[in-house]
């Protein structure tokens, strides 16, 4: 199961990708494996020597007890200290940001793919959308003519 953050690919140019583990509870793991999670509006923050996922939403597992569960709680990311220090220096030096790109499973583990990203300008987003529209129009025009 792979859950993508499509908005991140539209809003940012991804410079580098990093795989991180994430600290979850048991019913959160079952919920993510079932595809009941969302990364819209989420971001990664480095505080001290630790990285955290902020505003990543995992919906409650249907068979778990709902008392006291916050779906948008801050979750700790599992990275090596050397990775965190290199990310910290890249963020401060090159004016980049950390964005969660996708949640996916590797065997019994759940991983979070983080992207080191640079924000796109408004006119860059318009150009991308314009190219996609032109490509779609060409495909519909030549759909029945080429065999």
Helices and strands as residue ranges (DSSP letters): E 2-4, H 6-11, E 12-22, H 26-33, E 37-38, E 43-47, E 50-54, E 57-58, E 75-78, H 81-94, E 97-106, E 109-119, H 122-141
